[in-house]
Amino acid sequence: MKINQFGTQSVNPYQKNYDKQAVQKTSAQPKDKVEISSQAKELQNASDIKSRQEKIAQLKAEIENGSYKVDGNSIAENMVNFYKKQ
């Protein structure tokens, strides 16, 4: 014999708690947020984009021709300067 049945509907004493939890889960979800740094904003200048695209095209051409040379001293100097800033 089932105690909680009245006719064709059953009583669920935990339904209110379940409904509250469902509402809390949907309202507690954090919203996505994107922030662009000031450095990124500076890089978005149109003049900078053209000059970078020209430089990239030049580097690609040098790599394809086999004339691109890596300057190890410049790379090492930039690495040292990068870690000094931190």
C-alpha positions in Angstrom: 0.0 0.0 0.0 1.4 3.4 -1.0 0.7 6.1 1.5 1.6 9.1 -0.7 -0.9 8.5 -3.6 -4.2 10.3 -3.9 -6.0 9.1 -7.0 -3.7 9.2 -10.0 -1.3 11.8 -8.7 1.6 11.1 -6.3 2.9 13.6 -3.8 6.5 14.4 -3.8 7.5 16.2 -0.6 10.9 17.2 -2.1 9.6 18.9 -5.2 9.8 22.4 -3.7 13.4 21.9 -2.7 14.2 20.5 -6.2 12.6 23.6 -7.8 14.6 26.0 -5.6 17.8 24.2 -6.5 17.1 24.4 -10.2 16.4 28.2 -10.0 19.6 28.7 -8.0 21.7 26.8 -10.5 20.5 28.8 -13.4 20.9 32.2 -11.7 24.4 31.4 -10.2 26.1 30.7 -13.5 28.8 33.3 -14.2 28.6 35.4 -17.4 31.4 35.4 -19.9 33.5 38.6 -20.0 36.2 39.7 -22.4 38.6 42.5 -21.7 41.2 43.8 -24.2 44.4 45.1 -22.7 45.9 48.5 -23.5 48.8 46.8 -25.3 46.3 44.9 -27.5 44.5 48.1 -28.3 47.7 49.8 -29.3 48.5 46.9 -31.7 45.1 47.4 -33.4 46.2 50.6 -35.1 45.7 50.4 -38.9 49.2 51.7 -39.6 50.8 49.1 -37.4 48.8 46.3 -39.1 50.0 47.3 -42.6 53.6 47.5 -41.5 53.4 44.2 -39.7 51.8 42.6 -42.8 54.6 43.9 -45.0 57.2 42.6 -42.6 55.6 39.2 -42.5 55.4 39.0 -46.2 59.1 39.9 -46.4 60.0 37.3 -43.9 58.0 34.6 -45.7 59.8 35.5 -48.9 63.2 35.3 -47.3 62.4 31.9 -45.7 61.2 30.5 -49.1 64.3 31.8 -50.8 66.5 30.4 -48.1 68.1 33.8 -47.5 66.6 34.2 -43.9 69.3 34.2 -41.3 68.7 33.9 -37.6 70.5 36.5 -35.4 71.3 34.6 -32.3 72.7 37.5 -30.4 69.6 39.6 -31.0 67.4 36.7 -29.8 69.5 36.2 -26.6 69.5 40.0 -25.9 65.7 40.1 -26.2 65.3 37.1 -24.0 67.5 38.7 -21.3 65.6 42.0 -21.5 62.2 40.1 -21.3 63.2 38.4 -18.1 64.8 41.5 -16.6 61.4 43.2 -16.9 59.6 40.6 -14.8 
